[in-house]
Structures are given as structure tokens and as C-alpha cells.
Amino acid sequence: MRIRIPTLVSLLCLGLVFSLPGCGGDEDDAEGNGGAGADGENAAGNGGESQSGGETAGTGGGTTNGGGEAGGFSGGPSASAVPVGTNVAEGFNVDIMHYSDQGSGFFPMAVIRALKDSETNELFLENLERFGLVPGEVTEKNPEGFPVGIVTNTIKYGDHEVEMFGFTCAACHTSDISYKGKTIRIEGGSGLFYVDALGDAVANSLNATFKSPKELFGFLKRLEQQIIDKKSDEPSLLAKFKSFDHIKNDGEFGKGLAAHILGRVKKAKDAFVGGVEHVVLDAEAVKKVATDLLARAHSDESPLEAIEDELEHGHLSDDLHDLESALADIKYRARFLAVRNWLSKRGNRLAAGYGRADDFGTARVELFGHVDPFPGGNVKNMVPVNAPVSTPQLWNVDEYAWLHWNANTNSVIQRSIGESIGVGATFELDPAVTSVPIVHQMHIEQQILKVLPPQWPGKLFGEPDEKKVARGKELFAERCQECHTPAGRDEKDLLVFNLATLEEVGTDPADATNFDRPVYQADDSTAGFAQSISKLLTTLQLAQKKTMTAEEQALMDELEKQRWPVKWRDTMAVTGGPVYPAKPLEGTWATGPFLHNGSVPTLYHLLLPSDQRPKKFFVGSHEFDPQKVGFHYENDTTHNKYLKAFELDTSIPGNRNTGHEFGTDLSDEDRMALIEYLKVHKDDLSSIDNKVAAN
């Protein structure tokens, strides 16, 4: 039998050393503004309905090594619980879209599998839908039945390879909409995933585990179960004991072993807290510790005498060396987690809630900021991350000249590389290498090309009133069409949107103004944020392209043929002010909450003057209101007992619900008529063929 001390036991200290946002910190509005896990018959042309509707909670995937304390949980979604999105063209591959590895390494998977959630008191991987994720099916790429967008992958840190828990773009861009017990799925939509809450829950749970000897021992036992020799039918080392006290009280070997494991973890923690390099024991030092423990085992009559033969054959030394290797792994994630500790401090991050994130704000801090004790970056780039935006829909995105809410890039590939880096993908510039498998990104882009605007599911929500639709169509032509119809096509045949200045549209300015802030270099000189991120992502893209096959290179050229050379821009600086695009509105009924920062719950409220819109409302419910058109905005999370509704306070900068005062003077009858039309509005993009200059 091979005795295995948990090779990732050292990662226990991450919850103490580098708390993720919300973990023991003072994130802005973390208490008053809610937060999840922080202290928490097919309709024509639309999503396929699930009879189980909102009763889809708890269908997360399971490990394959048994349930309970030994090795994690088991199970997966029932087929009836998972709706099938139908707003896609023929040939759409849902497995590629949902579960293609994008190289993100959010956290070591062994830790996630072994961890109990301190809020739910269940294994962490149970019911991941509590973070706004939607259930997935067991497939070739998703053998454990994880929710949509959750994957495992292997990332290399130095000489070590670590299985990581990660995300794909589908985690944010897949949404389920429920009504009267039935659920439809929207592919490429505006999902409600709350990624920060998941990170908070990991860190909070690690902290709780460390504070409780009982929880710590159970965690270690589950962790060990994952990495023992699968062919062995002998019990693992920790399985021989009930607790740390049991180990300590059963012989000198047990006392020494427990002290060594906990001591090495504490050493690593103290080193990082103190801002110094953790000293990893070399092979000779490890051998000395093993020899000392073996001497103790021979000198007493503990239960460990039964395994002395195995200990004498050098296995103990190997196990202790694994522990040191695991401690060394910390440094490859240390800076990533240190940044998140900074983000948890009061004033450094505005809580985003479900379906929102400030990706560019986080990227500025992670890529260009300085956090002790790590070299590089400039502390002046450590600026508040306070401009969360709603997840944008993906249909027709292949025709858009500029992407994102502030029209800052034309690249579909670099957009995705940046997204992966934001959730843990690694990279180096000398030599240029990244854990992002860009070929996988390109395969996902091929699926995005097949995502269609969802059509109103009349059989579920009720057929629109034809008389109101006719009146609404007239109002749309009068009030909406001029802005929301693209101005034309540029020289590469891509759609050019009408851009509005901050003064013209009046919506929250944070996303636009924050992006245009300069980046400070090491010598305090400055460069544009767009220029800085473009240099990084272009270097990584071209370096990996050289390693691709001729067929893969051709696919990249095909996807980027209208978008090369890649452009990033500090939009307002380039345009002289215009920044927020007026996008086409087909399928907009399925994309709430509304405005670029998700600060208005329904279309009905969007057509009210801003001072009559809800000042506070709850986000998190998948239950739909087909009259006002949007999700329920009361404190309603009955579809998932562990999901905590997030209260969005629009009085906070970054959350402002002001602006877009277009159509707000309509009578209530006309307002409802316009809403009725927006349920069925179609964009005739193919008829737009006039040439205009790129804005």
C-alpha cells in the first residue's frame, strides 16, 4: 500500500493568507447591498421548456470516487431538469459551447472537491446553481454533470501540473428563464452567474475549515482520498483515525506527523503574510524528517506499527516531498490571490451581484498593479474596481465592428483570451506563453456564430396582443429606430453602431471613464489602457499561433479576416466623446436587467423617467414577468433554497439607473404598446448595406 499525505494540504492556508473578495474584508456595500455566499411544449424558435421549471436546483455534478466524507459527492442532473436552448442554428454543438476548456485556473480542483461550504454545510460542489449558474447535463466533455460553464483543466506552474477548477464563457452567457413551473434556456444570452460570490464562498469556507479542528480533519481526509493509489484496497493513512487528537494520542509517530503537516502549513502562511519567500524543504531535509518519524514509529506501539514495512520502503519520504511540492505550488497562485485580498478591502471593489462583473477594472489591477511582496507593476494602477456591467448577449456579435459596452475592441479572439486571464488563466511574456488554449476559444467562436436572437415564447408567456404590437411598431419607428438601427457598414462590411456621448445618453459613466484611465508604467510614465492590453494580448495570440497546425492557423485567419489588424482603443479619447453604442434590439426581452450596467429591472421601468425607476431591487430570481418584461425583482429565490438574492442599490456610483430618458414621456397605454412590440421586434440587419466611416 502506498500511504499518501494530501499533496495539496498546503492550499488550506490560502483562505487565511489570501482571502478572496468578500472574505473577512470590507467590500463596498457587502452587507447592505446583499451578496450570495459572501458571509453566499417548446416555444417556437425559443428555448426548449423544462417541466421541472424552477425546481432545477441541486443538480450539480459529482465526483467519481464516491460520496460522503471519503471523496466528495456523487450525482448529476436528471435529464428533465435541464432545458435545451433552441435559439441556435443547425450544427450548434452545445458541448463545445458549454464545456470547452479555456485555460482558466480559478482554484485547485482537489481543494474544491474536498471543501465544505461554510454556509450550506454541504460539500462545495453540491448545488453550484446557488451562484446563479444553470444546470448542465452529463456529456462527453462534462462527465461529472457540472453546471453549464464549469470545467476542470490542468495548468502547469513551473514544473508542476495542477488540476484546476475553472470557467468557460458559457457560465456567464447561458441563461434560464422560468414561468409557471416551466423553464426555457437562452444560449449566448445574459446569464446571472455571480462569479465573485463563488470566490467569496471558497475563501470563507477555507477560513471556517481552518478554525474548526473537526472540519479541518474531515477536509484533509477527503483531500487524501482523492490522491491515494486508486488501485489500492487498503485504507488511507488518515482513514485510520477519527481526528487530529486521535492521531496525536496514538503514538509518537502520530504526534510528529500531525505536528509536521500543520507546522509546514503554518510556515507557508506566516511567510506570505510576512511578505517573504516561503522556504521549501529540499530532498535531504525531507529525508531527515521522514527518518525521525520512522524512528518514532519503531519506538512505540501505535496502530501505525501495522504499516511499518511500507514506511520503511521510502514511501513516507516521498509523501513528505509531495507536501513540499504542494507548498511550492502556492507561489504560482499567490499574486492572483493577493490581488483578491486587496479587492476585499473597503472602497476597493463595488459588489456586482448576479449577472454583472467589472472585468476591465479587475484586469487593470491584476495585470498592471503592484501588490506586495511581489515585483512588477505600479501601485498607482491599484484603483477601485467599481464599474460592473451586465453580461451582454452574443447573437449577431460576428457582425459588429466594435465589441463591449464601450466599443473598445474589434477582436473576438483577444476578447476571449482576456476573459480567461481574468478568471485565472496564466501567462508569461518572456517567453510569451499562456495556459489559454486559443484553439478551444476559436471552436467556441464557431458556435457563437450559430447563436440566434431568441424569439418570444408565446405558448409559454402568452401571445402578444396584435393591436398593441401594431401601435408599438409605430412608436418604435418614431422613438427608437433612429438610434438602434446601425448607421451602416464599414469598409470591412461590419455593422457600425450609433455611439452616444455620456451627456447624450445620461447613463452611469463609470464603465466608460474607468476604461479610459491611463496605465502607469514602472517609471511613472503613462500609456493608454487599450494600448497596454493590446500589446499583451496580441503578443500571446501571435506566439501561440506559431505553434498551431496549418489548419488551425487558417481557422484563426478566417475568424479574424474582418478584424485584422486587431484594434483596442480608449474609446472616448479616440472618438472625442461618443462611447456607448445603441445596439439592435431583437431578443432584448431576454436580456434583463437593462441598461449597460443592469440597473433597471424591467423594460417597463426603463420607459419610466429615471426618478420613477426602482431605487433598490433584488437580482437573482429566474422567474419572469411577461407583462413588464424582466425577471422578478422582489426578494424571491424560491427556485434555489441556497441562493441569496442580491439587492442592487442604484444610489451608488457605478450602479446608477439614470439616463436613457427616451420614450419616458409616453402615456401608460403607449408604453405598454411599445413593450408589446419589443417582444416580437426583428432586426433586418441583412438589408443594411450603406457604407459609412468607422466610428
Rosetta blueprint (number, residue, H / E / L):
1 M L
2 R L
3 I L
4 R L
5 I L
6 P L
7 T L
8 L L
9 V H
10 S H
11 L H
12 L H
13 C H
14 L H
15 G H
16 L H
17 V H
18 F L
19 S L
20 L L
21 P L
22 G L
23 C L
24 G L
25 G L
26 D L
27 E L
28 D E
29 D L
30 A L
31 E L
32 G L
33 N L
34 G L
35 G L
36 A L
37 G L
38 A L
39 D L
40 G L
41 E L
42 N L
43 A L
44 A L
45 G L
46 N L
47 G L
48 G L
49 E L
50 S E
51 Q L
52 S L
53 G L
54 G L
55 E L
56 T L
57 A L
58 G L
59 T L
60 G L
61 G L
62 G L
63 T L
64 T L
65 N L
66 G L
67 G L
68 G H
69 E H
70 A H
71 G H
72 G L
73 F L
74 S L
75 G L
76 G L
77 P L
78 S L
79 A H
80 S H
81 A H
82 V L
83 P L
84 V L
85 G L
86 T L
87 N L
88 V E
89 A L
90 E L
91 G L
92 F L
93 N L
94 V H
95 D H
96 I H
97 M H
98 H H
99 Y H
100 S L
101 D L
102 Q L
103 G L
104 S L
105 G L
106 F L
107 F E
108 P E
109 M H
110 A H
111 V H
112 I H
113 R H
114 A H
115 L L
116 K E
117 D L
118 S L
119 E L
120 T L
121 N L
122 E L
123 L E
124 F L
125 L L
126 E L
127 N L
128 L H
129 E H
130 R H
131 F H
132 G L
133 L L
134 V L
135 P L
136 G L
137 E L
138 V L
139 T L
140 E L
141 K L
142 N L
143 P L
144 E L
145 G L
146 F L
147 P L
148 V L
149 G L
150 I E
151 V E
152 T E
153 N E
154 T E
155 I E
156 K E
157 Y E
158 G L
159 D L
160 H E
161 E E
162 V E
163 E E
164 M E
165 F E
166 G E
167 F E
168 T L
169 C L
170 A H
171 A H
172 C H
173 H H
174 T E
175 S E
176 D E
177 I E
178 S E
179 Y E
180 K L
181 G L
182 K E
183 T E
184 I E
185 R E
186 I E
187 E E
188 G L
189 G L
190 S L
191 G L
192 L L
193 F L
194 Y L
195 V H
196 D H
197 A H
198 L H
199 G H
200 D H
201 A H
202 V H
203 A H
204 N H
205 S H
206 L H
207 N H
208 A H
209 T H
210 F H
211 K H
212 S L
213 P H
214 K H
215 E H
216 L H
217 F H
218 G H
219 F H
220 L H
221 K H
222 R H
223 L H
224 E H
225 Q H
226 Q H
227 I H
228 I L
229 D L
230 K L
231 K L
232 S L
233 D L
234 E L
235 P L
236 S L
237 L L
238 L H
239 A H
240 K H
241 F L
242 K L
243 S L
244 F H
245 D H
246 H H
247 I H
248 K H
249 N L
250 D L
251 G L
252 E H
253 F H
254 G H
255 K H
256 G H
257 L H
258 A H
259 A H
260 H H
261 I H
262 L H
263 G H
264 R H
265 V H
266 K H
267 K H
268 A H
269 K H
270 D H
271 A H
272 F H
273 V H
274 G L
275 G L
276 V L
277 E L
278 H L
279 V L
280 V L
281 L L
282 D L
283 A H
284 E H
285 A H
286 V H
287 K H
288 K H
289 V H
290 A H
291 T H
292 D H
293 L H
294 L H
295 A H
296 R H
297 A H
298 H H
299 S H
300 D L
301 E L
302 S L
303 P H
304 L H
305 E H
306 A H
307 I H
308 E H
309 D H
310 E H
311 L H
312 E H
313 H H
314 G H
315 H H
316 L H
317 S H
318 D H
319 D H
320 L H
321 H H
322 D H
323 L H
324 E H
325 S H
326 A H
327 L H
328 A H
329 D H
330 I H
331 K H
332 Y H
333 R H
334 A H
335 R H
336 F H
337 L H
338 A H
339 V H
340 R H
341 N H
342 W H
343 L H
344 S L
345 K L
346 R L
347 G L
348 N L
349 R E
350 L E
351 A L
352 A L
353 G L
354 Y L
355 G L
356 R E
357 A E
358 D L
359 D H
360 F H
361 G H
362 T H
363 A H
364 R H
365 V H
366 E H
367 L H
368 F H
369 G E
370 H L
371 V L
372 D L
373 P L
374 F L
375 P L
376 G L
377 G L
378 N E
379 V H
380 K H
381 N H
382 M L
383 V L
384 P L
385 V E
386 N L
387 A L
388 P L
389 V E
390 S E
391 T L
392 P L
393 Q L
394 L L
395 W L
396 N L
397 V H
398 D H
399 E H
400 Y E
401 A L
402 W L
403 L E
404 H L
405 W L
406 N L
407 A L
408 N L
409 T E
410 N L
411 S L
412 V H
413 I H
414 Q H
415 R H
416 S H
417 I H
418 G H
419 E H
420 S H
421 I H
422 G H
423 V L
424 G L
425 A L
426 T L
427 F E
428 E E
429 L E
430 D L
431 P L
432 A E
433 V E
434 T E
435 S L
436 V L
437 P L
438 I H
439 V H
440 H H
441 Q H
442 M H
443 H H
444 I H
445 E H
446 Q H
447 Q H
448 I H
449 L L
450 K L
451 V E
452 L L
453 P L
454 P L
455 Q L
456 W L
457 P L
458 G H
459 K H
460 L H
461 F H
462 G L
463 E L
464 P L
465 D L
466 E H
467 K H
468 K H
469 V H
470 A H
471 R H
472 G H
473 K H
474 E H
475 L H
476 F H
477 A H
478 E H
479 R H
480 C L
481 Q H
482 E H
483 C H
484 H H
485 T L
486 P L
487 A L
488 G E
489 R E
490 D L
491 E L
492 K L
493 D L
494 L L
495 L E
496 V E
497 F L
498 N E
499 L E
500 A E
501 T L
502 L H
503 E H
504 E H
505 V H
506 G L
507 T L
508 D L
509 P L
510 A H
511 D H
512 A H
513 T H
514 N H
515 F H
516 D L
517 R L
518 P E
519 V E
520 Y E
521 Q L
522 A L
523 D L
524 D L
525 S L
526 T E
527 A E
528 G E
529 F H
530 A H
531 Q H
532 S H
533 I H
534 S H
535 K H
536 L H
537 L H
538 T H
539 T H
540 L H
541 Q H
542 L H
543 A H
544 Q H
545 K H
546 K L
547 T L
548 M L
549 T L
550 A H
551 E H
552 E H
553 Q H
554 A H
555 L H
556 M H
557 D H
558 E H
559 L H
560 E L
561 K L
562 Q L
563 R L
564 W L
565 P L
566 V L
567 K L
568 W E
569 R L
570 D L
571 T H
572 M H
573 A H
574 V H
575 T H
576 G L
577 G L
578 P L
579 V L
580 Y E
581 P E
582 A E
583 K L
584 P L
585 L L
586 E L
587 G L
588 T H
589 W H
590 A H
591 T L
592 G L
593 P L
594 F E
595 L L
596 H L
597 N L
598 G L
599 S L
600 V E
601 P L
602 T E
603 L H
604 Y H
605 H H
606 L H
607 L L
608 L L
609 P L
610 S H
611 D H
612 Q H
613 R L
614 P L
615 K L
616 K E
617 F E
618 F E
619 V E
620 G L
621 S L
622 H L
623 E E
624 F E
625 D E
626 P L
627 Q L
628 K L
629 V L
630 G E
631 F E
632 H L
633 Y L
634 E L
635 N L
636 D L
637 T L
638 T L
639 H L
640 N L
641 K L
642 Y L
643 L L
644 K L
645 A L
646 F E
647 E E
648 L E
649 D E
650 T L
651 S L
652 I L
653 P L
654 G L
655 N L
656 R L
657 N L
658 T L
659 G L
660 H L
661 E L
662 F L
663 G L
664 T L
665 D L
666 L L
667 S L
668 D H
669 E H
670 D H
671 R H
672 M H
673 A H
674 L H
675 I H
676 E H
677 Y H
678 L H
679 K L
680 V L
681 H L
682 K L
683 D L
684 D L
685 L H
686 S H
687 S H
688 I L
689 D L
690 N L
691 K E
692 V L
693 A L
694 A L
695 N L
